[in-house]
């Protein structure tokens, strides 16, 4: 299964545009459909997309701490993160037409807010 996930993620990376200004056309509707699919490729896309967004968000927060939008504990699993995003997408159908990356960040911020310092 790990080999399949790595292959699917590699395929996604290779198929992505090399242009740095590319804006994703993946909407919340697209992401939810992939996450709820029974197909292995769609499921891999769902998990890979969500983890990719959260990884980039984490790197951004490490460089620019003032932009931190969520504080996820180290013991939170990828499956749990996926469940949080799917729940957010189901609970906010009025937002699902928006870019999926924005919705992933919003879901994580709502589920794992940072404590006031």
CNS distance restraints for C-alpha pairs under 8 A (distance, minus, plus):
assign (resid   1 and name CA) (resid   5 and name CA) 6.28 0.50 0.50
assign (resid   2 and name CA) (resid   6 and name CA) 6.16 0.50 0.50
assign (resid   3 and name CA) (resid   7 and name CA) 6.13 0.50 0.50
assign (resid   4 and name CA) (resid   8 and name CA) 6.11 0.50 0.50
assign (resid   5 and name CA) (resid   9 and name CA) 6.10 0.50 0.50
assign (resid   5 and name CA) (resid  44 and name CA) 5.82 0.50 0.50
assign (resid   6 and name CA) (resid  10 and name CA) 6.04 0.50 0.50
assign (resid   7 and name CA) (resid  11 and name CA) 6.12 0.50 0.50
assign (resid   8 and name CA) (resid  12 and name CA) 6.28 0.50 0.50
assign (resid   8 and name CA) (resid  41 and name CA) 6.64 0.50 0.50
assign (resid   8 and name CA) (resid  44 and name CA) 6.54 0.50 0.50
assign (resid   8 and name CA) (resid  45 and name CA) 7.19 0.50 0.50
assign (resid   9 and name CA) (resid  13 and name CA) 6.21 0.50 0.50
assign (resid   9 and name CA) (resid  44 and name CA) 7.45 0.50 0.50
assign (resid   9 and name CA) (resid  45 and name CA) 7.22 0.50 0.50
assign (resid   9 and name CA) (resid  48 and name CA) 6.42 0.50 0.50
assign (resid  10 and name CA) (resid  14 and name CA) 6.08 0.50 0.50
assign (resid  11 and name CA) (resid  15 and name CA) 6.06 0.50 0.50
assign (resid  12 and name CA) (resid  16 and name CA) 6.19 0.50 0.50
assign (resid  12 and name CA) (resid  45 and name CA) 7.88 0.50 0.50
assign (resid  17 and name CA) (resid  22 and name CA) 6.90 0.50 0.50
assign (resid  24 and name CA) (resid  99 and name CA) 7.05 0.50 0.50
assign (resid  25 and name CA) (resid  99 and name CA) 6.70 0.50 0.50
assign (resid  26 and name CA) (resid  30 and name CA) 5.88 0.50 0.50
assign (resid  26 and name CA) (resid  31 and name CA) 6.81 0.50 0.50
assign (resid  26 and name CA) (resid  99 and name CA) 5.93 0.50 0.50
assign (resid  26 and name CA) (resid 100 and name CA) 5.70 0.50 0.50
assign (resid  27 and name CA) (resid  31 and name CA) 6.28 0.50 0.50
assign (resid  27 and name CA) (resid  96 and name CA) 6.42 0.50 0.50
assign (resid  27 and name CA) (resid  97 and name CA) 5.54 0.50 0.50
assign (resid  27 and name CA) (resid  98 and name CA) 5.40 0.50 0.50
assign (resid  27 and name CA) (resid  99 and name CA) 4.45 0.50 0.50
assign (resid  27 and name CA) (resid 100 and name CA) 4.52 0.50 0.50
assign (resid  28 and name CA) (resid  32 and name CA) 6.03 0.50 0.50
assign (resid  28 and name CA) (resid  89 and name CA) 6.65 0.50 0.50
assign (resid  28 and name CA) (resid  95 and name CA) 7.38 0.50 0.50
assign (resid  28 and name CA) (resid  96 and name CA) 4.17 0.50 0.50
assign (resid  28 and name CA) (resid  97 and name CA) 5.79 0.50 0.50
assign (resid  28 and name CA) (resid  98 and name CA) 5.99 0.50 0.50
assign (resid  28 and name CA) (resid  99 and name CA) 6.15 0.50 0.50
assign (resid  28 and name CA) (resid 100 and name CA) 4.42 0.50 0.50
assign (resid  28 and name CA) (resid 103 and name CA) 6.76 0.50 0.50
assign (resid  29 and name CA) (resid  33 and name CA) 6.15 0.50 0.50
assign (resid  29 and name CA) (resid  89 and name CA) 7.98 0.50 0.50
assign (resid  29 and name CA) (resid  96 and name CA) 5.11 0.50 0.50
assign (resid  29 and name CA) (resid  97 and name CA) 6.14 0.50 0.50
assign (resid  29 and name CA) (resid 100 and name CA) 7.92 0.50 0.50
assign (resid  30 and name CA) (resid  34 and name CA) 6.29 0.50 0.50
assign (resid  30 and name CA) (resid 100 and name CA) 7.85 0.50 0.50
assign (resid  31 and name CA) (resid  35 and name CA) 6.10 0.50 0.50
assign (resid  31 and name CA) (resid  46 and name CA) 6.13 0.50 0.50
assign (resid  31 and name CA) (resid 100 and name CA) 6.51 0.50 0.50
assign (resid  32 and name CA) (resid  36 and name CA) 6.07 0.50 0.50
assign (resid  32 and name CA) (resid  46 and name CA) 7.82 0.50 0.50
assign (resid  32 and name CA) (resid  86 and name CA) 6.38 0.50 0.50
assign (resid  32 and name CA) (resid  89 and name CA) 6.70 0.50 0.50
assign (resid  32 and name CA) (resid  90 and name CA) 7.95 0.50 0.50
assign (resid  33 and name CA) (resid  37 and name CA) 6.07 0.50 0.50
assign (resid  34 and name CA) (resid  42 and name CA) 4.76 0.50 0.50
assign (resid  34 and name CA) (resid  43 and name CA) 5.83 0.50 0.50
assign (resid  34 and name CA) (resid  45 and name CA) 6.87 0.50 0.50
assign (resid  34 and name CA) (resid  46 and name CA) 5.52 0.50 0.50
assign (resid  35 and name CA) (resid  42 and name CA) 6.80 0.50 0.50
assign (resid  35 and name CA) (resid  43 and name CA) 5.41 0.50 0.50
assign (resid  35 and name CA) (resid  45 and name CA) 7.92 0.50 0.50
assign (resid  35 and name CA) (resid  46 and name CA) 5.00 0.50 0.50
assign (resid  35 and name CA) (resid  47 and name CA) 7.46 0.50 0.50
assign (resid  35 and name CA) (resid  86 and name CA) 7.21 0.50 0.50
assign (resid  36 and name CA) (resid  43 and name CA) 7.45 0.50 0.50
assign (resid  37 and name CA) (resid  42 and name CA) 6.18 0.50 0.50
assign (resid  37 and name CA) (resid  43 and name CA) 6.32 0.50 0.50
assign (resid  38 and name CA) (resid  42 and name CA) 7.59 0.50 0.50
assign (resid  38 and name CA) (resid  43 and name CA) 7.07 0.50 0.50
assign (resid  39 and name CA) (resid  43 and name CA) 6.14 0.50 0.50
assign (resid  40 and name CA) (resid  44 and name CA) 6.02 0.50 0.50
assign (resid  41 and name CA) (resid  45 and name CA) 6.13 0.50 0.50
assign (resid  42 and name CA) (resid  46 and name CA) 6.20 0.50 0.50
assign (resid  43 and name CA) (resid  47 and name CA) 6.34 0.50 0.50
assign (resid  44 and name CA) (resid  48 and name CA) 5.83 0.50 0.50
assign (resid  45 and name CA) (resid  49 and name CA) 5.79 0.50 0.50
assign (resid  46 and name CA) (resid  50 and name CA) 6.25 0.50 0.50
assign (resid  46 and name CA) (resid  82 and name CA) 7.90 0.50 0.50
assign (resid  47 and name CA) (resid  51 and name CA) 6.04 0.50 0.50
assign (resid  47 and name CA) (resid  78 and name CA) 7.60 0.50 0.50
assign (resid  47 and name CA) (resid  79 and name CA) 7.88 0.50 0.50
assign (resid  47 and name CA) (resid  82 and name CA) 6.40 0.50 0.50
assign (resid  48 and name CA) (resid  52 and name CA) 5.83 0.50 0.50
assign (resid  49 and name CA) (resid  53 and name CA) 6.20 0.50 0.50
assign (resid  50 and name CA) (resid  54 and name CA) 6.22 0.50 0.50
assign (resid  50 and name CA) (resid  81 and name CA) 7.80 0.50 0.50
assign (resid  50 and name CA) (resid  82 and name CA) 6.71 0.50 0.50
assign (resid  50 and name CA) (resid  85 and name CA) 7.82 0.50 0.50
assign (resid  50 and name CA) (resid 101 and name CA) 7.72 0.50 0.50
assign (resid  50 and name CA) (resid 104 and name CA) 6.62 0.50 0.50
assign (resid  51 and name CA) (resid  55 and name CA) 5.93 0.50 0.50
assign (resid  51 and name CA) (resid  78 and name CA) 7.02 0.50 0.50
assign (resid  51 and name CA) (resid  81 and name CA) 7.93 0.50 0.50
assign (resid  52 and name CA) (resid  56 and name CA) 6.23 0.50 0.50
assign (resid  53 and name CA) (resid  57 and name CA) 6.08 0.50 0.50
assign (resid  53 and name CA) (resid 101 and name CA) 6.14 0.50 0.50
assign (resid  53 and name CA) (resid 104 and name CA) 7.09 0.50 0.50
assign (resid  53 and name CA) (resid 105 and name CA) 7.50 0.50 0.50
assign (resid  54 and name CA) (resid  58 and name CA) 6.03 0.50 0.50
assign (resid  54 and name CA) (resid 104 and name CA) 7.58 0.50 0.50
assign (resid  54 and name CA) (resid 105 and name CA) 7.14 0.50 0.50
assign (resid  55 and name CA) (resid  59 and name CA) 6.24 0.50 0.50
assign (resid  56 and name CA) (resid  60 and name CA) 6.08 0.50 0.50
assign (resid  57 and name CA) (resid  61 and name CA) 6.15 0.50 0.50
assign (resid  57 and name CA) (resid  68 and name CA) 7.88 0.50 0.50
assign (resid  57 and name CA) (resid 105 and name CA) 7.50 0.50 0.50
assign (resid  58 and name CA) (resid  62 and name CA) 6.20 0.50 0.50
assign (resid  58 and name CA) (resid  68 and name CA) 7.87 0.50 0.50
assign (resid  59 and name CA) (resid  63 and name CA) 6.43 0.50 0.50
assign (resid  60 and name CA) (resid  64 and name CA) 5.83 0.50 0.50
assign (resid  60 and name CA) (resid  65 and name CA) 7.72 0.50 0.50
assign (resid  60 and name CA) (resid  67 and name CA) 7.53 0.50 0.50
assign (resid  60 and name CA) (resid  68 and name CA) 7.73 0.50 0.50
assign (resid  61 and name CA) (resid  65 and name CA) 4.70 0.50 0.50
assign (resid  61 and name CA) (resid  66 and name CA) 7.25 0.50 0.50
assign (resid  61 and name CA) (resid  67 and name CA) 5.81 0.50 0.50
assign (resid  61 and name CA) (resid  68 and name CA) 4.78 0.50 0.50
assign (resid  61 and name CA) (resid  69 and name CA) 7.81 0.50 0.50
assign (resid  64 and name CA) (resid  68 and name CA) 7.32 0.50 0.50
assign (resid  69 and name CA) (resid 105 and name CA) 7.32 0.50 0.50
assign (resid  69 and name CA) (resid 106 and name CA) 7.98 0.50 0.50
assign (resid  69 and name CA) (resid 108 and name CA) 7.82 0.50 0.50
assign (resid  69 and name CA) (resid 109 and name CA) 5.36 0.50 0.50
assign (resid  69 and name CA) (resid 113 and name CA) 7.24 0.50 0.50
assign (resid  69 and name CA) (resid 114 and name CA) 7.41 0.50 0.50
assign (resid  70 and name CA) (resid 105 and name CA) 7.90 0.50 0.50
assign (resid  70 and name CA) (resid 108 and name CA) 5.93 0.50 0.50
assign (resid  70 and name CA) (resid 109 and name CA) 4.34 0.50 0.50
assign (resid  70 and name CA) (resid 110 and name CA) 7.67 0.50 0.50
assign (resid  70 and name CA) (resid 112 and name CA) 5.41 0.50 0.50
assign (resid  70 and name CA) (resid 113 and name CA) 5.02 0.50 0.50
assign (resid  70 and name CA) (resid 114 and name CA) 5.62 0.50 0.50
assign (resid  71 and name CA) (resid 109 and name CA) 7.49 0.50 0.50
assign (resid  71 and name CA) (resid 112 and name CA) 5.45 0.50 0.50
assign (resid  71 and name CA) (resid 113 and name CA) 5.77 0.50 0.50
assign (resid  71 and name CA) (resid 114 and name CA) 4.93 0.50 0.50
assign (resid  72 and name CA) (resid  76 and name CA) 6.95 0.50 0.50
assign (resid  72 and name CA) (resid 108 and name CA) 7.89 0.50 0.50
assign (resid  72 and name CA) (resid 112 and name CA) 5.60 0.50 0.50
assign (resid  72 and name CA) (resid 113 and name CA) 7.98 0.50 0.50
assign (resid  76 and name CA) (resid  80 and name CA) 6.35 0.50 0.50
assign (resid  76 and name CA) (resid  81 and name CA) 7.10 0.50 0.50
assign (resid  77 and name CA) (resid  81 and name CA) 6.38 0.50 0.50
assign (resid  78 and name CA) (resid  82 and name CA) 6.19 0.50 0.50
assign (resid  79 and name CA) (resid  83 and name CA) 6.18 0.50 0.50
assign (resid  80 and name CA) (resid  84 and name CA) 6.22 0.50 0.50
assign (resid  81 and name CA) (resid  85 and name CA) 6.38 0.50 0.50
assign (resid  81 and name CA) (resid 108 and name CA) 7.70 0.50 0.50
assign (resid  82 and name CA) (resid  86 and name CA) 6.16 0.50 0.50
assign (resid  83 and name CA) (resid  87 and name CA) 6.04 0.50 0.50
assign (resid  84 and name CA) (resid  88 and name CA) 6.22 0.50 0.50
assign (resid  84 and name CA) (resid 107 and name CA) 6.66 0.50 0.50
assign (resid  84 and name CA) (resid 108 and name CA) 7.14 0.50 0.50
assign (resid  84 and name CA) (resid 111 and name CA) 6.98 0.50 0.50
assign (resid  85 and name CA) (resid  89 and name CA) 6.18 0.50 0.50
assign (resid  85 and name CA) (resid 103 and name CA) 7.79 0.50 0.50
assign (resid  85 and name CA) (resid 104 and name CA) 5.87 0.50 0.50
assign (resid  85 and name CA) (resid 107 and name CA) 5.54 0.50 0.50
assign (resid  85 and name CA) (resid 108 and name CA) 7.13 0.50 0.50
assign (resid  86 and name CA) (resid  90 and name CA) 6.17 0.50 0.50
assign (resid  87 and name CA) (resid  91 and name CA) 5.99 0.50 0.50
assign (resid  88 and name CA) (resid  92 and name CA) 6.03 0.50 0.50
assign (resid  88 and name CA) (resid 103 and name CA) 7.97 0.50 0.50
assign (resid  88 and name CA) (resid 107 and name CA) 5.61 0.50 0.50
assign (resid  89 and name CA) (resid  93 and name CA) 6.27 0.50 0.50
assign (resid  89 and name CA) (resid  95 and name CA) 7.75 0.50 0.50
assign (resid  89 and name CA) (resid  96 and name CA) 6.45 0.50 0.50
assign (resid  89 and name CA) (resid 103 and name CA) 7.54 0.50 0.50
assign (resid  92 and name CA) (resid  96 and name CA) 6.85 0.50 0.50
assign (resid  95 and name CA) (resid 103 and name CA) 7.81 0.50 0.50
assign (resid  96 and name CA) (resid 100 and name CA) 7.58 0.50 0.50
assign (resid  96 and name CA) (resid 103 and name CA) 7.80 0.50 0.50
assign (resid  98 and name CA) (resid 102 and name CA) 7.32 0.50 0.50
assign (resid  98 and name CA) (resid 103 and name CA) 7.23 0.50 0.50
assign (resid  99 and name CA) (resid 103 and name CA) 6.75 0.50 0.50
assign (resid 100 and name CA) (resid 104 and name CA) 6.18 0.50 0.50
assign (resid 101 and name CA) (resid 105 and name CA) 6.35 0.50 0.50
assign (resid 102 and name CA) (resid 106 and name CA) 6.24 0.50 0.50
assign (resid 103 and name CA) (resid 107 and name CA) 5.98 0.50 0.50
assign (resid 104 and name CA) (resid 108 and name CA) 6.22 0.50 0.50
assign (resid 105 and name CA) (resid 109 and name CA) 6.17 0.50 0.50
assign (resid 106 and name CA) (resid 110 and name CA) 6.16 0.50 0.50
assign (resid 107 and name CA) (resid 111 and name CA) 6.15 0.50 0.50
assign (resid 108 and name CA) (resid 112 and name CA) 5.64 0.50 0.50
assign (resid 108 and name CA) (resid 113 and name CA) 7.66 0.50 0.50
assign (resid 109 and name CA) (resid 113 and name CA) 5.10 0.50 0.50
assign (resid 109 and name CA) (resid 114 and name CA) 7.89 0.50 0.50
